[in-house]
Amino acid sequence: MAIARRNAETIVKYTTAYPFKLPECALVCVYCREEYEDPSSFREHMRYLHSEVKVRVAFSHIPEGYIKIDCTDLSCRICSETCLSIETMVTHLVEVHNKNIDVNHDMGVQPFTFHKDMWMCAICDAKLSTLRTLSRHTQSHFLKYTCEQCGKSYFTSSSLKHHLYYCQIGDLRICVKCKKTFKTLEARRIHVNESPRCWPFTCKNCGERFMTATLKKEHRAKAHGEQSRTYVCPECREIFPDRMKYRVHFVITHTEEYFSCSCGKKFDTKNNLEKHRVVHTKEKLFPCTSCPKAFSRKKNLVQHMWIHSEVKRFECVQCNKKFNQRVTYKTHMKSYHPDVEIS
């Protein structure tokens, strides 16, 4: 990784390949942490406020791995020569300016080129629905470390080592946040529900954690006054109320990456296709470990398992009765307290 790191530092230092971080859905300046959803605004920020390159600061957030760079308006800082790709720019730096770049080794960068109203991979020209999915897709071109046990690939050797450690635990279930292990999925689910610090979604404004993305979105609207965001398809300009509906539309309608069922229906992921197929097969592949019932969908089994849980998640404030399923709680409220609004 040392050679790749040196190559990347040289590229960033002598070109207008602007480095950025992408923790969520906006480009973050590596120098001052300003966020930009519009890549052109990010480039303007870098051009006028950070014309002096600080290599050590730019690379401080990546102890290993590749740095993300915006190569949309790529030019040489030494002679102002413009290039259309990072490959031609590297050739220019080596042959014209005699810069120390090992062309037989990895460049240590993930290149991005941003087109107006479009997210397109700079490596294979694939069209993606959002900046975040573009980032994940781009990273897939750099997954070089593969687990021989399960086939999963990783970006760095340390990520693979981390994965291998948990692969060797066997049948134990792991909490991805605190790394505690549990003998059953039910035990892990109870742990997560009772441990707010292990909830997967975090509000970037106040740090409060939530079990679902929907709850986080509702919190940010109520507590921080954030407006509900809509998503406009860059291809057909159709507007969607949430990112998931937009993503499904984009993949199925405007790409060739969808998955088709023999009945003609299309799906954005292979997993969603497999979930749909039980409509045709009528299989019930998810049996309950506590009673004879079985289910065709995993989410139905997960919901059913709350019946057997001692944890009561829903409480009626009118009569203090508790319920472990939302559906039974709502039924109770409609039957006994019809005038009370259910949140």
RAVEN-V327496 format. One line per field, one symbol per residue. phi: phi as a letter, one per 40 degrees, with the letter a starting at -180 (. if undefined). psi: psi as a letter, one per 40 degrees, with the letter a starting at -180 (. if undefined). burial: 1 if it has 24 or more other C-alpha atoms within 12 Angstrom, else 0. Layout:
BEGIN
phi = ???
psi = ???
burial = ???
END
This chain:
BEGIN
phi = .cccccdccccccbbccccabbcbbacbcccbgcbbccdcccccdcccbbcccbdcccbccbcahbccbcbcbcacccbgccbcacccccdcccccbfccbcccbccgbbcbbbccfabbccbbgccbcacccccccccccbcbbbcccbgcbbcbccccccccdccccgcccbcccbgcbbcbccccccdcccbdcbccbbcccbgcbacbcccccccccccbgccccbbbcccbgcbbcacccccddccccbbbccbbccchcbbcbccccccccccccgcbcbcccbaccbbcbccccdcccccccccbcbbcccbgcbbcbccccccccccbbcccccc
psi = eddddddddddddeifhhiiigdbfihhhedeeiihdhdddddddddddfdhhgddddedegdiaiihhhedghihedeehiieidddddddddddefighgeeiieeihhhhhihfhhhhedeeihididdddddddddeehehhhedeeiiididddddddddddedbeihhhedeeiiididddddddddegdeehehhhedeeiiididddddddddddefhihiihhhedeeihieidddddddddddeieeihiieeeiiididdddddddedddeigegiheeieiiieiddddddddddeiehhdhhhedeeiiiehdddddddddddgeehhh.
burial = 0001111111111111111111000111111000110010011011100100101001100100111111111111100000111110111110000011101001111111110001111110001111111111111001000010000011110001001000000000011000000000011111111000011101100000110000011011000000000010110000000010011111101000011000000111000001111000000000010000001110001101111000000001000000111001100110000000000
END
